[in-house]
Amino acid sequence: MKKLTYEKGITYYLKLISKIPLLSAEEEKEIALKAKQGDKEALEKLIKSNLRFVVNVAKNYTGYGIPFQELISAGNIGLIEAAKRFDPERGVRFISYAIWWIKQSILQTIQNQKDIIKIPQKTQNLSIKIDTAYLALKEQLNREPKYSEIKEYLKKYENVDVDEETIESYLLIKRHSVSLDMPIDSDEGTFFIDLVTKHSTKDIEEDIVRESIRKEIDYVLSHLNERERYIIIHRFGLD
């Protein structure tokens, strides 16, 4: 019952944020300027329009034994902090500025969890081996592998003898981080991965970051004298 409730909560949240439209560069700047001037509605809109990027970042940190929804919550805290500090006058897209805050907030949560629960190296190694065996068998069999099959795989290829109950425990923890194959809407045939990658958020993020870096470089170069600019441009191949 707990698992069902957890997945329903994640499902609802992902469907909700997938319907929030992304902002164009012009819209973002206008809203960010209002937010900077104290407009709370504008600040909320800036935050909400970037929630899916947090999910895209958070999915890269699953596997640390922390529930996916906690990683998202941590990322959202970083997003909010970034929105409060963002200066649109710098000519940089918001997400390229917010990425650092999102990642730092998630990493801090992971570190805090590690400080609370010290996982022995032996346990971490076993977890990695079980996970590797699970993924290898899933790809090989084109289905969910049985615990007995994972046990046999570990004994054959890793020379590790572990009981099925232990394997089940490790995989239950892993599963709690949410699978990318988790169905979101059975009627529409939509899966978690579809919502994470909808509108190619990763590609958008990369394009925005590249554009922002270019603008940051131009901004720095504009404050140098002609000789300094020439040296920097030709030293780093920026022409």
C-alpha positions in Angstrom: 0.0 0.0 0.0 2.9 2.4 0.8 4.5 1.7 -2.5 1.3 2.4 -4.4 0.8 5.7 -2.5 4.3 6.7 -3.2 4.1 6.0 -6.9 0.7 7.7 -7.2 2.2 10.8 -5.6 5.1 10.9 -8.0 2.8 10.2 -10.9 0.5 13.0 -10.0 3.4 15.4 -9.6 5.1 14.5 -12.9 1.8 14.8 -14.8 1.2 18.2 -13.2 4.5 19.8 -14.0 4.6 18.3 -17.5 1.6 20.6 -18.4 3.4 23.8 -17.3 4.7 25.5 -20.4 8.3 26.4 -20.8 9.2 30.1 -21.1 10.9 31.7 -24.1 14.0 33.8 -23.5 11.9 37.0 -23.8 9.1 35.8 -21.5 11.7 34.6 -19.0 13.5 37.9 -18.9 10.3 39.9 -18.5 9.0 37.6 -15.7 12.4 37.5 -14.0 12.6 41.3 -13.9 9.2 41.5 -12.3 10.3 38.8 -9.8 13.5 40.8 -8.9 11.3 43.8 -8.2 9.3 41.8 -5.7 6.4 40.4 -7.8 5.6 37.2 -6.0 3.4 35.9 -8.8 6.2 36.4 -11.3 8.6 34.6 -9.0 6.2 31.7 -8.7 5.8 31.5 -12.4 9.6 31.5 -12.9 10.0 28.6 -10.5 7.1 26.6 -11.8 8.2 26.8 -15.4 11.5 25.2 -14.5 10.3 22.4 -12.2 10.7 19.8 -15.0 14.4 20.7 -15.2 14.8 19.8 -11.5 13.4 16.3 -12.3 15.8 16.0 -15.2 18.7 16.8 -12.8 17.4 14.7 -9.9 17.2 11.5 -12.0 21.0 11.6 -12.3 21.3 11.1 -8.5 19.1 8.1 -8.0 20.9 5.1 -6.6 22.1 6.7 -3.3 19.2 5.1 -1.4 17.3 8.4 -1.2 13.7 8.4 -2.4 13.3 10.2 -5.7 10.7 12.6 -4.3 13.3 13.7 -1.7 15.8 14.4 -4.4 13.2 16.4 -6.3 12.3 18.3 -3.2 15.9 19.1 -2.5 16.3 20.3 -6.1 13.3 22.5 -5.8 14.7 24.2 -2.8 17.8 25.0 -4.9 15.6 26.2 -7.7 13.7 28.6 -5.4 16.9 30.0 -4.0 18.2 30.5 -7.5 15.0 32.3 -8.5 15.4 34.7 -5.6 19.0 35.5 -6.5 18.7 35.6 -10.3 19.7 38.8 -12.1 18.2 38.8 -15.6 20.2 41.8 -16.6 23.3 39.7 -16.9 21.9 38.2 -20.2 22.1 34.6 -19.0 19.2 32.2 -19.1 17.8 31.3 -15.8 18.3 27.6 -15.9 22.1 27.9 -16.6 22.3 29.9 -13.4 19.9 27.7 -11.5 21.6 24.4 -12.4 24.4 25.0 -9.8 21.9 25.7 -7.0 19.8 22.7 -7.9 22.8 20.3 -8.0 24.3 21.7 -4.8 21.0 21.3 -2.9 20.6 17.7 -4.0 24.3 16.9 -3.2 23.9 18.5 0.2 20.9 16.2 0.9 22.8 13.2 -0.2 25.7 14.2 2.0 23.5 14.8 5.0 22.0 11.3 4.5 25.5 9.8 4.4 26.4 11.6 7.6 23.3 10.2 9.3 23.7 6.6 8.0 27.3 5.5 7.4 27.1 2.7 4.8 30.0 0.2 5.1 32.1 -0.1 1.9 31.4 -3.8 1.8 27.7 -3.1 1.7 28.1 -0.5 -1.0 30.1 -2.9 -3.2 27.5 -5.6 -2.8 24.8 -3.2 -3.8 26.6 -2.2 -6.9 27.1 -5.9 -7.9 23.5 -6.7 -7.3 22.4 -3.7 -9.4 24.8 -4.6 -12.2 23.5 -8.2 -12.2 19.9 -7.0 -12.2 20.5 -4.7 -15.2 22.5 -7.2 -17.2 19.9 -9.9 -16.8 17.0 -7.6 -17.5 18.6 -6.6 -20.8 19.5 -10.2 -21.6 16.1 -11.7 -20.7 14.0 -8.7 -21.8 12.0 -9.0 -18.6 12.4 -8.6 -14.9 14.9 -11.2 -13.6 14.0 -13.5 -10.7 15.9 -13.3 -7.5 17.1 -16.9 -8.1 18.5 -15.8 -11.5 20.3 -12.8 -9.9 21.7 -15.1 -7.2 23.0 -17.6 -9.9 24.5 -14.7 -12.0 26.4 -13.3 -9.0 27.8 -16.7 -8.1 28.9 -17.4 -11.7 30.3 -14.0 -12.7 31.2 -12.2 -9.4 32.0 -15.2 -7.3 29.6 -13.8 -4.7 27.3 -16.1 -2.7 24.3 -14.2 -1.4 20.8 -15.3 -0.5 17.7 -14.3 -2.3 16.3 -12.4 0.7 19.3 -10.1 0.7 18.9 -9.5 -3.1 15.3 -8.7 -2.6 16.1 -6.2 0.2 18.7 -4.4 -2.0 16.4 -4.2 -5.0 13.5 -2.9 -2.9 15.6 0.0 -1.8 16.7 0.6 -5.4 13.2 0.5 -6.6 12.1 3.1 -4.1 14.2 5.6 -6.1 11.6 5.2 -9.0 12.2 3.3 -12.2 12.3 5.3 -15.5 10.0 2.5 -16.8 7.4 3.3 -14.2 4.0 3.7 -15.9 2.5 7.2 -15.4 -0.7 6.9 -17.4 -1.8 3.4 -18.5 -4.6 4.8 -20.7 -2.2 7.0 -22.7 0.7 4.6 -22.5 2.9 7.2 -20.9 5.9 6.4 -18.8 8.0 8.4 -16.3 10.8 8.7 -18.8 8.4 10.3 -21.3 7.6 13.2 -18.9 11.3 13.7 -17.9 12.4 14.0 -21.5 9.3 15.8 -22.8 10.1 18.8 -25.0 13.8 17.5 -25.0 14.5 19.3 -21.7 18.1 17.9 -21.7 18.8 19.3 -25.1 17.1 22.6 -24.2 19.2 22.8 -21.0 22.4 22.1 -23.0 21.5 24.7 -25.6 20.7 27.3 -22.9 23.9 26.6 -21.1 26.0 27.0 -24.2 24.2 30.2 -25.1 24.7 31.5 -21.6 28.4 30.7 -21.6 28.8 32.5 -24.9 27.1 35.5 -23.4 29.2 35.4 -20.3 32.3 35.3 -22.4 31.2 38.2 -24.5 30.3 40.1 -21.3 33.8 39.5 -19.9 35.5 40.4 -23.2 33.6 43.6 -23.4 35.3 44.8 -20.2 38.9 44.2 -21.5 41.0 46.5 -23.6 41.8 45.6 -27.2 45.1 43.9 -26.5 43.8 41.8 -23.6 40.8 40.8 -25.7 43.0 39.8 -28.6 45.2 37.6 -26.3 42.2 35.9 -24.7 40.4 35.3 -28.0 43.4 33.7 -29.7 44.7 31.9 -26.7 41.4 30.0 -26.2 40.2 29.9 -29.8 37.1 32.1 -29.2 37.1 33.7 -32.6 
